[in-house]
Every structure is written in structure tokens, then in C-alpha cells.
Amino acid sequence: MSDDSQQVLAYHQRTKHQLNAYAKGPASLDWDDQPSPFRRFDGCETLALPQPGAELDCKFAELDAPGLIPVQPLNVSNLGLLLELSFGLSAWKQFGPDRWALRCNPSSGNLHPTEAYLLSTAPEVLAPGVYHYVSHDHHLERRCRFDAAGLPACLYVGLSSVHWREAWKYGERAFRYCQHDIGHALAALSYAAACLGWHVELLSETGDAEIGAWLGLDRDGDFVADERETPDLLCRIDTGAGSEGEFSGPALSQALQSAEWFGSTKRLSGRHFYRWPIIDQVAEHTLKPATLRERLELPAASLPAVSHDQLASRLIRQRRSAQHFNGKSAPLPLTDFYRILAALLPAAKPPFTAWNWPAQVHLVLFVHRVDGLEPGLYFLPRSTEALAEIRPACSTDYNWQRIDAPFEWYRLQAGNVRQAAKTLSCHQPIASDSAFSLGILARFADNVSAEAWRYRRLFWECGLLGQILYLEAEAAGVRGTGIGCFFDDAVHGVLGLKDNDWQSLYHFTVGEPLDDSRLQTFPAYAHLNSSASDTV
């Protein structure tokens, strides 16, 4: 095992929550110095995008067969819509004097460490350059311009993370949550592109150093030292206009050598009272090198019908994280439950069409109230070999009874598991008052030992599934919530797992939400048309 892999395993063990102690975090929160959720660059030309809020004719159920969705023209209006539905604001909330924005892509603690960039080599759509998307203002900041002559006309979306935004609240565990959010953001981009009849190609062969250079993230002087961004992913947007050919990183690097760069970041916060050097260290140990090109051939999706179908763009904008659930609500219909689970299995639909690797994470489900299904502990394998791999590693007390369903899954043990779900998820009632909750188990040691950067990839995959759960819950007329706080080894202990072969990386819960009437909700972009005094 490489030193990088050993250091990653040590970080993971160090940042586990235990029943008798939480991972290291700030002793108190400096609310007056909370990082701004909106990154901006000084000294950049800004490009206004068309007014947000347009609806598309595509229904959510149509995303099951994305090849049948009409292709929308590639223009600035639709490009703006892609960015809005992927990374834009969905609403404002207010409680007393406090006011905050929600976004289409979820984030741990609503802190939003993920930043999005556009890289254009398509002058007929957008002048060649690198652009930073500002979700608050729904505009682009032009970070650089360059001569794209000789390059294929393409649009790329790059994602990066500001670890400080997350660490301000969550301390050392924040690196994990940033990776979750990258998975959420990639899935959000995939769904948004599919609504337009477009396709997202994840260029997973690119290395972090290349992405950092192409997006200007390696320009140290442009960033506040403690608020740097780390590169994560680069995607190519395929609008179906024709084959753009093989992606050439060297050609893009050559063109960008003569780029003229603009701007530097505004500070996100001032004091940085707490510092977490372990995050920079694990980021260094998980740097991704350039790798071989990988793509997946996926089977066609075959999912039960959507019970609360609506325009996909509307559903994306209404996505919320439930804060409380009705613990006495009617059971979730079995057809809705099976639709949600089936949507988590790899198939030729978003967001899996933007994912390049075989399934490495699988689900342990705590079923509380699903109509026609006995409460208990269940397991959903997401690949054919997963069952044979994990069953011998688990406690021999479990039955592994196969359940009649449109897919292969198993009941480990029948009975009331609400208290167990609540305790394991840091004593949070949202895990027990819901219809069901789950933990996402990853093939862990093998992946991290093979390549240390896969540690990030495992969390991306968990976030990808989280976004599916969010949207499928909305389509079932209920609501979901991601849970990053859980007692890692206690989860493993319940299952009888004794080493690092399998690790729980993310929890999630779905049920009927209880809304807080004290919270006010306001439109996402009303401030773009209001007077300066009304601007948030």
C-alpha cells in the first residue's frame, strides 16, 4: 500500500464520529465570520445570462429515457438554464432577521463549497475563455480569454471545492462532505442537461493538475490563501449537434498557454479562527493523476411509473431537505418505494450517464413505514457481485431473505429498527420518523489501496445517489434529507463488519415532511428585478 493510501485510511479513521466522541470540529461557531456562500472575483468582465425561471416541457418521468427528449438549441438562454437548474438558486428562506438562499444542488449544512466554471471553445455560443458562474446574480465572470482556433467547438463545465466553507462548521470531517457535494453537483448537472436533451460526458481521465491549470485554480495570487479552491471534475456538454471527436487535453493546454487572465477573489471570511491542516494534507494525498479513459455501457432503464409526475425543471427547483418528518404519517406506497430503489441501480439514464465506473457502493435500509413491507433491516446490492462479497463479511445472525420485487434485494432481519436508525445517525429523529432511512456502504479498502484518489470518488458516488434520492422523493410526493452525521463504527458493528473492507460513507432518509410555519419562503431571483434596498 502506498504512503498516500495509508495516510487516507488514517484520515478516515481519525474523522469518524464515535458514540462517545465526535470528530474534531470547532468548539463554537463564529457566526459573524461565516464564509460567504457566494464566491466573486474582482476585476472580471461580467456576462449577464437571460432571466432565470423558464420551464421546459420535459416531464420528470421522461428522464428515464433521455434519448427521446427533444434536443434544445445550444444558445446562451439554454446555457443559462443549464447552469440555473444545476447550480442556481431555488428559493430564499427567512426566519426572523436571518435570510438564506437554497440551491438546486444540495449541500451539507447549506454551505456550498462547490464552485462551477464554464470553459468555452465554441465562439458562436460564448467567446472562448474560462467563466465563473455566480449563482446569486445568475451571471458569468470572465476569468480569461484565449484563442481557440483549431480546437473543436465545445463547452465544458468544471467543478471545484472551497474546503474552508465546509470546515468552518464541520472541522476535520469537512473534506468528506465536500466530496459528497461534488457528487450531488455532478448529478444535478446531468439531470439539468437531460432536460434540454443534452448529455454530460465526464472527462474522468483528466488529472487534478490539468483541471486546475485549465480553470485557473493554480494561480495562487488570485486566491486568498486559506480559501483556495481544489479542482475536482471536468465535463464536456454534448448537445447532440454532432461528434466533437476525442477530447485532447494537450491541445487545450497549448491553447491556454497564451490566455490572458483577469480578476482575483474577494474574501469569503475574515478571521479563520480555527484551522484544520489535516484537510489540506488529505487533499494532497488524494490528488488524482491523469488516468486511462473509462466509459460504461449501461442497460436501458426499466422503472415503475412516477406517482407525482410534473415538469422536471419545476421538480428540480422545488427540491428541499426536510428538517423534520411526520413520524405518524401514512405508509409510503410500495410502488413509490420500489421506484425510488430502482432509480438507484445503474442504467442508461441521468445521472448514471455521467458516471464512468462500476458500482462500488451499496445500500443498507432501515424500513419503518412502507405499505405492504415488513419493517426491518434490508440490503440492496447495486451490482451482481456485491452480495457474494459482503454477505460473508457480515454477522451470521442475519437471514438474507430474498424479497419479491422488480430487482434483487434482501431482508436481513424483520422488526422495529427505528431506534437503531436514530441512534446510528447521531441520535437524529429524522432517521427514525421517516418512511425509511439508509446507509451507503462502500467497497473501501480495496479502492483506497489501489489508488488513493478513489477515496474522493467513493464519496462522489454516494453524493450521486443522494441527488437521485432527493429528486425521486419529490416525484413520490415526499421529501428526502442527506445525513452526514452518523457513528461510523457503530454502523459497522450492527452489521458485524470488522475491518476496512466495507465502510459506511453517507446516510439518507425519506418521508413525509413537517413544515415549520415560522419560516418564510421567497422567490429565488426576485432580487434581480428589485431595487437596491431590496437586494439580499
Buried (B, 14 or more C-beta within 10 A) or exposed (E): EEEBBBBBBBBBEEBBBEEEEBBBBBEEEBEEEBBBBBBBBEEBBBBEBBEBBEEBEBBBBBBBBBEEBEEBEBEBBBBBBBBBBBBBBBBBBBEEEEEEBBBBBBBBBBBBBBBBBBBBBBEEBBBBBBBBBBBBBBBBBBBBBBEBEEBBBBBBBBBBBBBBBBBBBBBBBBBBBBBBBBBBBBBBBBBBBBBBBBBBBBBBBBBBBBBBBBBBBBBEEBBBEBBBBBBBBBBBBBBBEEEBEEBEBEBBEEBBEEBEBBBBBEEBBEEBEBEBEBBBBBBEBBBBEEEEEEEEEBEEBEBBEBBEEBBBBEBBBBBBBBEBBBBEBEBBBBBBBBBBBBBBBBBBBBBBBBBBBEBBBBBBBBBBBBEEBEBBBBBBBBBEEBBEBBBEBBEEEBEEEEBEBBBBBBBBBBEEBBEBBBBBBBEBBBBBBBBBBBBBBBBBBBBBBEBBBBBBBBBBBBBBBBBBBBBBBBBBEBBBBBBBBBBBBBBBBBBEBEEBBBBBBBBBBBBBBBEEEEEEEBEBBEBBEEEEEEEE
